[in-house]
């Protein structure tokens, strides 16, 4: 193997042997790395732009800071933890709830949430791995990773059902390319599926109405819109619960990548929290939505077996460039819901199965009632998207499932051991 531009070239730079993976510090040839990086862009683009679209935030600004945030993340984690930082869906509820306060006040809440996340990251980094081992053993982390993916299942199913024919063509193309394809065809299965699905939708007239006019009307070059923050305690209190979700998603991402690469990356959990907190704070300071590690990109890595951080640098730089090209954003917005349904049916399912793999790789004993009941409740809360309002703040299933198992698991374990029946039990 040879080194070039900071990454070791994997094998011949063209192929990946069966059972092998491209590690974070490795890369394929640049043409293939760019192709995979573009696939990461496609995977994150719809969801990243959906948040500002729903909340009224400037789309190009959010895209710009997702790219900048990703680069900060890669720098802070020293190119060891592949991740893309896109718009966090956890911010949708508080931003919708505070729309009447104006974007400046909303940005103040985002900034404070980011600063709190940085502080928690520093605590985790100083205290070390033992904090994660105590609070998030494999039974807990597996459940959190699984529910992050499975919580999104209704979204994929809804999109699929809305345009079933387009979704079936997209899904079939992805499965065919990934399973029967060889070389880069298999690695770029999701991107190929999206392109084929879009083309098929265009052929049968299933693209969104006014697609051509939307693309034509968008300018080629345009500057993002920036805003300044304003701090109001009410908006801050509504936004702060989001931190729970961000912690779960970041730690879950670390665990998922650890499981996929066969490496212990727990020492990067603190850095990941600090990086995401900094990215969220920076985005909030200029008009972008808060960020988080992206489940869609975990799915891409699981499908391609390529964990190279070089591909994420490509994705981040592409996002920054595209933030100044409104026409491309308009094109992406023309991707039919059926195409998204077919693609996300695979991506979200892969994330859910990664949680199962964490349990399997760590030999989690589900004959133990603590492991069994804690995971069962968390998964149902996440999959069913249990949504409750607490002090005027609406929290959804991913928050209740993640926070619930983190709090309930040690209590159940303590109760089990105190009764004397859990001594020597394997967790």
Buried (B, 14 or more C-beta within 10 A) or exposed (E): EEEEEEBBBBBEBEBBEEEEBBBBBBBBBBEBBBBBBBBBBBBBBBBBBBBBBBBEBBBBBBBBBBBBBBBBBBEBBEBBBBBBBBBBBBBBBBBEBBEEBEBBBBBBBBBBBBBBBBBBBBEBBEEEEEBBEEBBBBBBBBBBBBBBBBBBBBBBBEBBEBBEEBBBBBBBBBBBBBEEBEEBEBBBBBBBBBBBBBEBBBEEEBBEEEBEEBBEEBEEEBEBEEBEBBEBEEBBBBBBBBBBBBBBBBBBBBBBBBBBBEBEBBBBBBBBBBBBBBBBBBBBBBBBBBBBBBBBBBBBBBBBBBBBBBBBBBBBBBBBEBBBBBBBBBBBBBBBBBBBBBBBBBBBBBBBBBBBBBBEEBEBBEEBEBBBBBBEBBBBBBBBBBEEEEEEBBBBBBBBBBBBBBEBBBEBBEEBBEEEEBEEBEB
